[in-house]
């Protein structure tokens, strides 16, 4: 495990050097998008429209920040549960997105997608949104303003902290962590999203 400092956009070479368990500190631009924004992006692409940001080497943060208080750049900005984006993630990876940030488990299909398309899954600490917001220097809505908190925002961040859970080589830090303490048949298995989730 290592501390890795990266600046966006991320290159293929940089992504492949990051391993499950590494601490990753991101500087540069990242984009916010939750399930409503992902659905709209997928629908737009199906209609022949371009994505509202350049996906090549991009980082997407699964967050719906709270409104900023006077003098703040952004409100609380903690990660949301990632599995709701599972049905969209491989499509985004195919477009060139190299990292996604959220919390919680991912499906087997998405884990395979990180290997196939050269991407990584990062997690940040849930419940620490106010602390994470301190790493955000600028925030600007770039698409789907009608979605409110779920609009796509461009964030300028400095050393945004995360941990790599799934890497491009099939590494799985959740498995690694549990395997030291839990018998294989008792390991937690992520629940499958219900239809419509």
MARTOR-548644 format. One record per residue: x, y, z of N, C-alpha, C in turn. Coordinates in steps of 0.02 Angstrom, whole numbers. Layout:
N
@nu->X | nv->Y | nw->Z | cau->X | cav->Y | caw->Z | cu->X | cv->Y | cw->Z
...
This chain:
197
@nu->43 | nv->-60 | nw->0 | cau->0 | cav->0 | caw->0 | cu->44 | cv->62 | cw->0
@nu->22 | nv->111 | nw->-39 | cau->63 | cav->171 | caw->-47 | cu->19 | cv->233 | cw->-47
@nu->51 | nv->290 | nw->-38 | cau->16 | cav->354 | caw->-47 | cu->31 | cv->377 | cw->-118
@nu->-22 | nv->392 | nw->-155 | cau->-15 | cav->411 | caw->-226 | cu->-47 | cv->479 | cw->-235
@nu->-11 | nv->525 | nw->-266 | cau->-36 | cav->592 | caw->-280 | cu->-45 | cv->598 | cw->-356
@nu->-107 | nv->614 | nw->-377 | cau->-120 | cav->618 | caw->-449 | cu->-153 | cv->685 | cw->-465
@nu->-142 | nv->707 | nw->-526 | cau->-174 | cav->768 | caw->-551 | cu->-216 | cv->750 | cw->-612
@nu->-277 | nv->773 | nw->-613 | cau->-322 | cav->757 | caw->-669 | cu->-306 | cv->801 | cw->-729
@nu->-322 | nv->777 | nw->-790 | cau->-348 | cav->711 | caw->-807 | cu->-296 | cv->656 | cw->-795
@nu->-320 | nv->596 | nw->-780 | cau->-276 | cav->540 | caw->-763 | cu->-259 | cv->501 | cw->-826
@nu->-196 | nv->483 | nw->-832 | cau->-175 | cav->443 | caw->-890 | cu->-184 | cv->369 | cw->-876
@nu->-184 | nv->330 | nw->-930 | cau->-188 | cav->257 | caw->-925 | cu->-130 | cv->230 | cw->-883
@nu->-71 | nv->257 | nw->-893 | cau->-12 | cav->234 | caw->-856 | cu->-20 | cv->247 | cw->-782
@nu->-45 | nv->307 | nw->-764 | cau->-55 | cav->323 | caw->-693 | cu->-105 | cv->275 | cw->-660
@nu->-160 | nv->263 | nw->-695 | cau->-212 | cav->220 | caw->-667 | cu->-186 | cv->150 | cw->-654
@nu->-147 | nv->124 | nw->-700 | cau->-122 | cav->55 | caw->-693 | cu->-70 | cv->48 | cw->-638
@nu->-42 | nv->103 | nw->-615 | cau->6 | cav->100 | caw->-560 | cu->-27 | cv->101 | cw->-492
@nu->-91 | nv->119 | nw->-490 | cau->-127 | cav->122 | caw->-426 | cu->-154 | cv->53 | cw->-409
@nu->-141 | nv->32 | nw->-347 | cau->-161 | cav->-35 | caw->-325 | cu->-214 | cv->-30 | cw->-270
@nu->-255 | nv->-82 | nw->-265 | cau->-305 | cav->-86 | caw->-212 | cu->-270 | cv->-78 | cw->-145
@nu->-298 | nv->-33 | nw->-104 | cau->-269 | cav->-19 | caw->-38 | cu->-229 | cv->45 | cw->-36
@nu->-209 | nv->71 | nw->-94 | cau->-171 | cav->133 | caw->-96 | cu->-213 | cv->192 | cw->-74
@nu->-182 | nv->239 | nw->-38 | cau->-212 | cav->303 | caw->-24 | cu->-201 | cv->348 | cw->-84
@nu->-254 | nv->378 | nw->-109 | cau->-249 | cav->419 | caw->-169 | cu->-271 | cv->490 | cw->-153
@nu->-229 | nv->538 | nw->-173 | cau->-244 | cav->609 | caw->-161 | cu->-249 | cv->644 | cw->-229
@nu->-308 | nv->670 | nw->-243 | cau->-323 | cav->697 | caw->-310 | cu->-321 | cv->773 | cw->-309
@nu->-287 | nv->801 | nw->-358 | cau->-285 | cav->873 | caw->-369 | cu->-306 | cv->887 | cw->-441
@nu->-345 | nv->939 | nw->-450 | cau->-368 | cav->957 | caw->-518 | cu->-444 | cv->959 | cw->-521
@nu->-471 | nv->943 | nw->-579 | cau->-544 | cav->946 | caw->-589 | cu->-574 | cv->876 | cw->-584
@nu->-629 | nv->871 | nw->-547 | cau->-670 | cav->811 | caw->-546 | cu->-742 | cv->832 | cw->-557
@nu->-784 | nv->784 | nw->-575 | cau->-854 | cav->800 | caw->-592 | cu->-902 | cv->761 | cw->-548
@nu->-953 | nv->795 | nw->-525 | cau->-1003 | cav->763 | caw->-482 | cu->-1059 | cv->734 | cw->-526
@nu->-1083 | nv->676 | nw->-508 | cau->-1141 | cav->647 | caw->-543 | cu->-1168 | cv->589 | cw->-501
@nu->-1234 | nv->592 | nw->-490 | cau->-1268 | cav->537 | caw->-456 | cu->-1312 | cv->501 | cw->-507
@nu->-1360 | nv->460 | nw->-483 | cau->-1398 | cav->419 | caw->-529 | cu->-1440 | cv->458 | cw->-579
@nu->-1472 | nv->512 | nw->-558 | cau->-1514 | cav->550 | caw->-605 | cu->-1472 | cv->580 | cw->-661
@nu->-1413 | nv->606 | nw->-644 | cau->-1369 | cav->635 | caw->-695 | cu->-1341 | cv->580 | cw->-740
@nu->-1323 | nv->522 | nw->-711 | cau->-1298 | cav->467 | caw->-752 | cu->-1351 | cv->445 | cw->-803
@nu->-1413 | nv->437 | nw->-780 | cau->-1466 | cav->416 | caw->-826 | cu->-1472 | cv->466 | cw->-884
@nu->-1469 | nv->530 | nw->-868 | cau->-1477 | cav->580 | caw->-920 | cu->-1418 | cv->578 | cw->-968
@nu->-1357 | nv->568 | nw->-942 | cau->-1299 | cav->564 | caw->-986 | cu->-1305 | cv->504 | cw->-1034
@nu->-1326 | nv->448 | nw->-1007 | cau->-1334 | cav->388 | caw->-1049 | cu->-1388 | cv->400 | cw->-1102
@nu->-1444 | nv->430 | nw->-1082 | cau->-1497 | cav->446 | caw->-1130 | cu->-1473 | cv->495 | cw->-1184
@nu->-1433 | nv->545 | nw->-1162 | cau->-1406 | cav->594 | caw->-1210 | cu->-1360 | cv->560 | cw->-1261
@nu->-1317 | nv->515 | nw->-1236 | cau->-1272 | cav->480 | caw->-1282 | cu->-1311 | cv->437 | cw->-1331
@nu->-1364 | nv->405 | nw->-1306 | cau->-1406 | cav->364 | caw->-1351 | cu->-1439 | cv->406 | cw->-1405
@nu->-1450 | nv->470 | nw->-1389 | cau->-1481 | cav->516 | caw->-1437 | cu->-1428 | cv->551 | cw->-1481
@nu->-1365 | nv->531 | nw->-1473 | cau->-1312 | cav->559 | caw->-1515 | cu->-1281 | cv->623 | cw->-1488
@nu->-1297 | nv->641 | nw->-1426 | cau->-1269 | cav->702 | caw->-1397 | cu->-1203 | cv->688 | cw->-1362
@nu->-1163 | nv->739 | nw->-1354 | cau->-1099 | cav->733 | caw->-1319 | cu->-1109 | cv->737 | cw->-1244
@nu->-1062 | nv->709 | nw->-1207 | cau->-1064 | cav->717 | caw->-1134 | cu->-1049 | cv->790 | cw->-1116
@nu->-1073 | nv->813 | nw->-1059 | cau->-1063 | cav->884 | caw->-1040 | cu->-993 | cv->899 | cw->-1014
@nu->-949 | nv->851 | nw->-1015 | cau->-879 | cav->862 | caw->-997 | cu->-837 | cv->812 | cw->-1037
@nu->-773 | nv->825 | nw->-1042 | cau->-728 | cav->780 | caw->-1078 | cu->-714 | cv->719 | cw->-1033
@nu->-736 | nv->659 | nw->-1055 | cau->-728 | cav->601 | caw->-1012 | cu->-658 | cv->571 | cw->-1011
@nu->-615 | nv->592 | nw->-1058 | cau->-549 | cav->561 | caw->-1063 | cu->-506 | cv->577 | cw->-1001
@nu->-493 | nv->525 | nw->-962 | cau->-454 | cav->533 | caw->-901 | cu->-491 | cv->565 | cw->-844
@nu->-557 | nv->569 | nw->-850 | cau->-597 | cav->605 | caw->-800 | cu->-608 | cv->564 | cw->-737
@nu->-624 | nv->600 | nw->-683 | cau->-643 | cav->570 | caw->-619 | cu->-715 | cv->593 | cw->-604
@nu->-759 | nv->545 | nw->-588 | cau->-828 | cav->561 | caw->-569 | cu->-837 | cv->546 | cw->-495
@nu->-864 | nv->595 | nw->-459 | cau->-877 | cav->588 | caw->-387 | cu->-952 | cv->582 | cw->-378
@nu->-973 | nv->527 | nw->-346 | cau->-1044 | cav->515 | caw->-333 | cu->-1065 | cv->556 | cw->-271
@nu->-1087 | nv->616 | nw->-282 | cau->-1104 | cav->661 | caw->-227 | cu->-1159 | cv->709 | cw->-248
@nu->-1201 | nv->726 | nw->-201 | cau->-1251 | cav->779 | caw->-210 | cu->-1240 | cv->828 | cw->-154
@nu->-1198 | nv->878 | nw->-163 | cau->-1179 | cav->923 | caw->-108 | cu->-1238 | cv->965 | cw->-83
@nu->-1234 | nv->983 | nw->-20 | cau->-1283 | cav->1028 | caw->9 | cu->-1267 | cv->1099 | cw->-13
@nu->-1316 | nv->1145 | nw->-10 | cau->-1303 | cav->1214 | caw->-30 | cu->-1249 | cv->1246 | cw->14
@nu->-1207 | nv->1287 | nw->-15 | cau->-1155 | cav->1320 | caw->26 | cu->-1184 | cv->1374 | cw->71
@nu->-1155 | nv->1381 | nw->128 | cau->-1171 | cav->1437 | caw->172 | cu->-1132 | cv->1498 | cw->149
@nu->-1153 | nv->1558 | nw->170 | cau->-1116 | cav->1618 | caw->149 | cu->-1041 | cv->1611 | cw->162
@nu->-1002 | nv->1627 | nw->111 | cau->-929 | cav->1622 | caw->117 | cu->-900 | cv->1554 | cw->99
@nu->-944 | nv->1504 | nw->88 | cau->-920 | cav->1438 | caw->69 | cu->-922 | cv->1428 | cw->-6
@nu->-877 | nv->1386 | nw->-31 | cau->-877 | cav->1366 | caw->-101 | cu->-931 | cv->1315 | cw->-114
@nu->-940 | nv->1270 | nw->-66 | cau->-987 | cav->1215 | caw->-72 | cu->-1008 | cv->1194 | cw->-3
@nu->-1066 | nv->1161 | nw->2 | cau->-1087 | cav->1135 | caw->66 | cu->-1055 | cv->1068 | cw->81
@nu->-1086 | nv->1029 | nw->124 | cau->-1061 | cav->963 | caw->140 | cu->-1059 | cv->921 | cw->76
@nu->-1005 | nv->884 | nw->66 | cau->-996 | cav->849 | caw->2 | cu->-969 | cv->778 | cw->13
@nu->-1008 | nv->738 | nw->49 | cau->-989 | cav->669 | caw->62 | cu->-1013 | cv->622 | cw->8
@nu->-982 | nv->564 | nw->0 | cau->-1000 | cav->517 | caw->-53 | cu->-1067 | cv->484 | cw->-41
@nu->-1100 | nv->466 | nw->-97 | cau->-1162 | cav->429 | caw->-92 | cu->-1148 | cv->356 | cw->-110
@nu->-1197 | nv->312 | nw->-96 | cau->-1189 | cav->241 | caw->-107 | cu->-1181 | cv->226 | cw->-182
@nu->-1129 | nv->189 | nw->-198 | cau->-1108 | cav->181 | caw->-267 | cu->-1149 | cv->132 | cw->-308
@nu->-1179 | nv->81 | nw->-277 | cau->-1210 | cav->28 | caw->-318 | cu->-1267 | cv->55 | cw->-361
@nu->-1295 | nv->114 | nw->-343 | cau->-1349 | cav->142 | caw->-384 | cu->-1323 | cv->163 | cw->-453
@nu->-1258 | nv->171 | nw->-459 | cau->-1228 | cav->189 | caw->-523 | cu->-1201 | cv->129 | cw->-561
@nu->-1209 | nv->69 | nw->-533 | cau->-1180 | cav->9 | caw->-565 | cu->-1203 | cv->0 | cw->-637
@nu->-1267 | nv->12 | nw->-650 | cau->-1293 | cav->0 | caw->-719 | cu->-1267 | cv->50 | cw->-769
@nu->-1235 | nv->104 | nw->-746 | cau->-1209 | cav->155 | caw->-791 | cu->-1132 | cv->155 | cw->-795
@nu->-1099 | nv->124 | nw->-747 | cau->-1027 | cav->134 | caw->-739 | cu->-987 | cv->109 | cw->-799
@nu->-1002 | nv->49 | nw->-823 | cau->-962 | cav->23 | caw->-879 | cu->-969 | cv->67 | cw->-941
@nu->-1028 | nv->95 | nw->-952 | cau->-1037 | cav->141 | caw->-1009 | cu->-992 | cv->202 | cw->-1001
@nu->-986 | nv->227 | nw->-940 | cau->-943 | cav->286 | caw->-929 | cu->-869 | cv->268 | cw->-937
@nu->-850 | nv->209 | nw->-913 | cau->-781 | cav->187 | caw->-922 | cu->-764 | cv->180 | cw->-996
@nu->-811 | nv->156 | nw->-1035 | cau->-800 | cav->149 | caw->-1108 | cu->-788 | cv->216 | cw->-1140
@nu->-815 | nv->269 | nw->-1111 | cau->-806 | cav->337 | caw->-1139 | cu->-738 | cv->367 | cw->-1120
@nu->-702 | nv->335 | nw->-1074 | cau->-636 | cav->360 | caw->-1056 | cu->-629 | cv->381 | cw->-983
@nu->-683 | nv->379 | nw->-944 | cau->-679 | cav->395 | caw->-873 | cu->-631 | cv->345 | cw->-840
@nu->-586 | nv->370 | nw->-798 | cau->-534 | cav->327 | caw->-769 | cu->-543 | cv->312 | cw->-695
@nu->-583 | nv->352 | nw->-660 | cau->-593 | cav->339 | caw->-589 | cu->-661 | cv->364 | cw->-568
@nu->-692 | nv->327 | nw->-523 | cau->-755 | cav->348 | caw->-492 | cu->-746 | cv->344 | cw->-417
@nu->-780 | nv->390 | nw->-382 | cau->-773 | cav->395 | caw->-309 | cu->-842 | cv->389 | cw->-278
@nu->-849 | nv->347 | nw->-228 | cau->-912 | cav->340 | caw->-192 | cu->-901 | cv->305 | cw->-127
@nu->-950 | nv->264 | nw->-107 | cau->-941 | cav->222 | caw->-48 | cu->-980 | cv->157 | cw->-58
@nu->-956 | nv->105 | nw->-27 | cau->-991 | cav->41 | caw->-30 | cu->-968 | cv->-5 | cw->-86
@nu->-1004 | nv->-61 | nw->-91 | cau->-985 | cav->-114 | caw->-136 | cu->-1007 | cv->-102 | cw->-208
@nu->-973 | nv->-136 | nw->-255 | cau->-990 | cav->-135 | caw->-326 | cu->-1007 | cv->-205 | cw->-349
@nu->-1044 | nv->-210 | nw->-404 | cau->-1063 | cav->-275 | caw->-432 | cu->-1004 | cv->-308 | cw->-465
@nu->-1010 | nv->-373 | nw->-477 | cau->-958 | cav->-410 | caw->-511 | cu->-947 | cv->-382 | cw->-582
@nu->-1002 | nv->-362 | nw->-614 | cau->-997 | cav->-335 | caw->-682 | cu->-955 | cv->-270 | cw->-683
@nu->-966 | nv->-228 | nw->-633 | cau->-928 | cav->-166 | caw->-630 | cu->-855 | cv->-179 | cw->-613
@nu->-843 | nv->-226 | nw->-567 | cau->-774 | cav->-243 | caw->-550 | cu->-737 | cv->-268 | cw->-612
@nu->-770 | nv->-309 | nw->-652 | cau->-740 | cav->-333 | caw->-714 | cu->-728 | cv->-275 | cw->-762
@nu->-773 | nv->-226 | nw->-761 | cau->-766 | cav->-168 | caw->-805 | cu->-704 | cv->-126 | cw->-789
@nu->-686 | nv->-121 | nw->-726 | cau->-626 | cav->-84 | caw->-708 | cu->-564 | cv->-118 | cw->-739
@nu->-564 | nv->-184 | nw->-741 | cau->-508 | cav->-221 | caw->-771 | cu->-510 | cv->-213 | cw->-847
@nu->-568 | nv->-223 | nw->-876 | cau->-574 | cav->-222 | caw->-949 | cu->-560 | cv->-153 | cw->-979
@nu->-584 | nv->-100 | nw->-946 | cau->-579 | cav->-33 | caw->-974 | cu->-524 | cv->10 | cw->-943
@nu->-488 | nv->-17 | nw->-894 | cau->-433 | cav->21 | caw->-864 | cu->-456 | cv->77 | cw->-819
@nu->-499 | nv->60 | nw->-770 | cau->-523 | cav->110 | caw->-723 | cu->-513 | cv->87 | cw->-651
@nu->-525 | nv->132 | nw->-604 | cau->-519 | cav->115 | caw->-534 | cu->-580 | cv->141 | cw->-495
@nu->-594 | nv->107 | nw->-440 | cau->-647 | cav->128 | caw->-394 | cu->-615 | cv->153 | cw->-330
@nu->-630 | nv->215 | nw->-313 | cau->-604 | cav->245 | caw->-252 | cu->-661 | cv->257 | cw->-203
@nu->-647 | nv->251 | nw->-139 | cau->-698 | cav->268 | caw->-89 | cu->-671 | cv->323 | cw->-46
@nu->-717 | nv->365 | nw->-23 | cau->-701 | cav->417 | caw->25 | cu->-746 | cv->407 | cw->85
@nu->-731 | nv->439 | nw->139 | cau->-765 | cav->425 | caw->203 | cu->-835 | cv->453 | cw->205
@nu->-884 | nv->409 | nw->212 | cau->-953 | cav->431 | caw->222 | cu->-960 | cv->465 | cw->289
@nu->-1002 | nv->516 | nw->293 | cau->-1012 | cav->552 | caw->355 | cu->-961 | cv->606 | cw->369
@nu->-915 | nv->615 | nw->322 | cau->-863 | cav->666 | caw->331 | cu->-868 | cv->719 | cw->276
@nu->-929 | nv->733 | nw->254 | cau->-939 | cav->780 | caw->199 | cu->-913 | cv->850 | cw->211
@nu->-919 | nv->874 | nw->272 | cau->-895 | cav->942 | caw->287 | cu->-819 | cv->944 | cw->283
@nu->-787 | nv->890 | nw->306 | cau->-714 | cav->887 | caw->304 | cu->-690 | cv->881 | cw->231
@nu->-723 | nv->839 | nw->192 | cau->-703 | cav->831 | caw->122 | cu->-712 | cv->896 | cw->83
@nu->-764 | nv->935 | nw->102 | cau->-777 | cav->999 | caw->67 | cu->-718 | cv->1047 | cw->73
@nu->-677 | nv->1038 | nw->124 | cau->-619 | cav->1083 | caw->133 | cu->-567 | cv->1074 | cw->78
@nu->-569 | nv->1017 | nw->43 | cau->-521 | cav->1006 | caw->-12 | cu->-547 | cv->1035 | cw->-78
@nu->-609 | nv->1061 | nw->-78 | cau->-639 | cav->1087 | caw->-139 | cu->-630 | cv->1163 | cw->-142
@nu->-595 | nv->1186 | nw->-193 | cau->-579 | cav->1257 | caw->-200 | cu->-628 | cv->1295 | cw->-244
@nu->-659 | nv->1260 | nw->-291 | cau->-708 | cav->1291 | caw->-336 | cu->-763 | cv->1240 | cw->-351
@nu->-823 | nv->1266 | nw->-363 | cau->-879 | cav->1223 | caw->-383 | cu->-923 | cv->1261 | cw->-432
@nu->-938 | nv->1229 | nw->-489 | cau->-977 | cav->1262 | caw->-541 | cu->-1023 | cv->1211 | cw->-574
@nu->-1087 | nv->1227 | nw->-579 | cau->-1134 | cav->1183 | caw->-615 | cu->-1119 | cv->1187 | cw->-690
@nu->-1111 | nv->1129 | nw->-721 | cau->-1095 | cav->1128 | caw->-793 | cu->-1150 | cv->1095 | cw->-834
@nu->-1198 | nv->1060 | nw->-802 | cau->-1252 | cav->1028 | caw->-840 | cu->-1308 | cv->1008 | cw->-793
@nu->-1369 | nv->1005 | nw->-822 | cau->-1428 | cav->980 | caw->-788 | cu->-1444 | cv->1018 | cw->-723
@nu->-1443 | nv->1083 | nw->-728 | cau->-1455 | cav->1125 | caw->-670 | cu->-1522 | cv->1111 | cw->-637
@nu->-1571 | nv->1088 | nw->-677 | cau->-1637 | cav->1073 | caw->-650 | cu->-1637 | cv->1016 | cw->-600
@nu->-1583 | nv->977 | nw->-598 | cau->-1579 | cav->922 | caw->-550 | cu->-1558 | cv->944 | cw->-480
@nu->-1545 | nv->1008 | nw->-472 | cau->-1528 | cav->1035 | caw->-406 | cu->-1463 | cv->1006 | cw->-380
@nu->-1466 | nv->973 | nw->-322 | cau->-1406 | cav->945 | caw->-292 | cu->-1374 | cv->892 | cw->-337
@nu->-1415 | nv->861 | nw->-380 | cau->-1389 | cav->808 | caw->-423 | cu->-1365 | cv->833 | cw->-491
@nu->-1364 | nv->899 | nw->-501 | cau->-1335 | cav->927 | caw->-563 | cu->-1262 | cv->908 | cw->-567
@nu->-1236 | nv->908 | nw->-628 | cau->-1165 | cav->894 | caw->-636 | cu->-1125 | cv->958 | cw->-622
@nu->-1078 | nv->951 | nw->-577 | cau->-1035 | cav->1007 | caw->-558 | cu->-962 | cv->991 | cw->-575
@nu->-926 | nv->1042 | nw->-594 | cau->-854 | cav->1037 | caw->-600 | cu->-825 | cv->1062 | cw->-534
@nu->-787 | nv->1019 | nw->-502 | cau->-754 | cav->1038 | caw->-439 | cu->-679 | cv->1044 | cw->-451
@nu->-650 | nv->1096 | nw->-425 | cau->-577 | cav->1102 | caw->-423 | cu->-556 | cv->1081 | cw->-353
@nu->-517 | nv->1028 | nw->-349 | cau->-498 | cav->1001 | caw->-284 | cu->-422 | cv->1001 | cw->-275
@nu->-402 | nv->1000 | nw->-212 | cau->-331 | cav->996 | caw->-195 | cu->-321 | cv->941 | cw->-145
@nu->-287 | nv->889 | nw->-166 | cau->-272 | cav->830 | caw->-124 | cu->-335 | cv->802 | cw->-91
@nu->-386 | nv->791 | nw->-134 | cau->-447 | cav->758 | caw->-111 | cu->-429 | cv->686 | cw->-92
@nu->-445 | nv->663 | nw->-30 | cau->-422 | cav->598 | caw->-7 | cu->-470 | cv->541 | cw->-23
@nu->-442 | nv->485 | nw->-45 | cau->-482 | cav->425 | caw->-59 | cu->-438 | cv->364 | cw->-52
@nu->-469 | nv->306 | nw->-51 | cau->-433 | cav->242 | caw->-49 | cu->-455 | cv->200 | cw->-108
@nu->-408 | nv->170 | nw->-142 | cau->-425 | cav->127 | caw->-199 | cu->-451 | cv->60 | cw->-174
@nu->-511 | nv->42 | nw->-195 | cau->-541 | cav->-22 | caw->-177 | cu->-533 | cv->-73 | cw->-233
@nu->-550 | nv->-53 | nw->-295 | cau->-542 | cav->-98 | caw->-352 | cu->-494 | cv->-65 | cw->-401
@nu->-442 | nv->-104 | nw->-420 | cau->-394 | cav->-76 | caw->-467 | cu->-401 | cv->-109 | cw->-536
@nu->-357 | nv->-91 | nw->-582 | cau->-362 | cav->-116 | caw->-651 | cu->-338 | cv->-188 | cw->-658
@nu->-309 | nv->-215 | nw->-604 | cau->-282 | cav->-283 | caw->-607 | cu->-326 | cv->-334 | cw->-572
@nu->-386 | nv->-312 | nw->-551 | cau->-431 | cav->-358 | caw->-515 | cu->-423 | cv->-356 | cw->-441
@nu->-379 | nv->-313 | nw->-415 | cau->-370 | cav->-307 | caw->-342 | cu->-433 | cv->-283 | cw->-308
@nu->-448 | nv->-310 | nw->-249 | cau->-510 | cav->-295 | caw->-213 | cu->-492 | cv->-284 | cw->-140
@nu->-489 | nv->-222 | nw->-118 | cau->-469 | cav->-207 | caw->-50 | cu->-522 | cv->-228 | cw->1
@nu->-586 | nv->-227 | nw->-19 | cau->-637 | cav->-252 | caw->28 | cu->-624 | cv->-326 | cw->42
@nu->-610 | nv->-365 | nw->-10 | cau->-595 | cav->-436 | caw->0 | cu->-531 | cv->-445 | cw->41
@nu->-479 | nv->-406 | nw->23 | cau->-416 | cav->-412 | caw->59 | cu->-425 | cv->-398 | cw->134
@nu->-463 | nv->-346 | nw->149 | cau->-474 | cav->-328 | caw->219 | cu->-513 | cv->-381 | cw->257
@nu->-567 | nv->-405 | nw->227 | cau->-608 | cav->-455 | caw->261 | cu->-573 | cv->-522 | cw->268
@nu->-532 | nv->-540 | nw->218 | cau->-503 | cav->-607 | caw->216 | cu->-455 | cv->-620 | cw->275
@nu->-431 | nv->-566 | nw->305 | cau->-386 | cav->-574 | caw->363 | cu->-423 | cv->-595 | cw->426
@nu->-488 | nv->-580 | nw->428 | cau->-525 | cav->-588 | caw->491 | cu->-588 | cv->-631 | cw->485
@nu->-613 | nv->-642 | nw->425 | cau->-677 | cav->-675 | caw->416 | cu->-669 | cv->-739 | cw->374
@nu->-703 | nv->-792 | nw->394 | cau->-702 | cav->-853 | caw->354 | cu->-736 | cv->-840 | cw->287
@nu->-710 | nv->-870 | nw->233 | cau->-737 | cav->-856 | caw->165 | cu->-813 | cv->-863 | cw->160
@nu->-843 | nv->-914 | nw->192 | cau->-916 | cav->-923 | caw->185 | cu->-956 | cv->-873 | cw->226
@nu->-922 | nv->-834 | nw->269 | cau->-957 | cav->-783 | caw->309 | cu->-944 | cv->-713 | cw->284
@nu->-908 | nv->-706 | nw->229 | cau->-892 | cav->-639 | caw->204 | cu->-955 | cv->-605 | cw->179
@nu->-955 | nv->-539 | nw->188 | cau->-1013 | cav->-499 | caw->165 | cu->-1018 | cv->-502 | cw->90
@nu->-1078 | nv->-512 | nw->65 | cau->-1092 | cav->-509 | caw->-6 | cu->-1138 | cv->-450 | cw->-19
@nu->-1120 | nv->-405 | nw->-66 | cau->-1163 | cav->-348 | caw->-79 | cu->-1230 | cv->-369 | cw->-105
@nu->-1282 | nv->-333 | nw->-84 | cau->-1349 | cav->-351 | caw->-108 | cu->-1357 | cv->-329 | cw->-180
@nu->-1395 | nv->-367 | nw->-216 | cau->-1410 | cav->-350 | caw->-286 | cu->-1464 | cv->-296 | cw->-286
@nu->-1455 | nv->-244 | nw->-326 | cau->-1508 | cav->-193 | caw->-330 | cu->-1573 | cv->-223 | cw->-354
@nu->-1628 | nv->-202 | nw->-324 | cau->-1693 | cav->-224 | caw->-346 | cu->-1712 | cv->-189 | cw->-411
@nu->-1759 | nv->-217 | nw->-446 | cau->-1782 | cav->-186 | caw->-509 | cu->-1807 | cv->-116 | cw->-494
@nu->-1784 | nv->-69 | nw->-533 | cau->-1806 | cav->1 | caw->-525 | cu->-1762 | cv->41 | cw->-479
@nu->-1714 | nv->9 | nw->-444 | cau->-1669 | cav->46 | caw->-400 | cu->-1616 | cv->82 | cw->-440
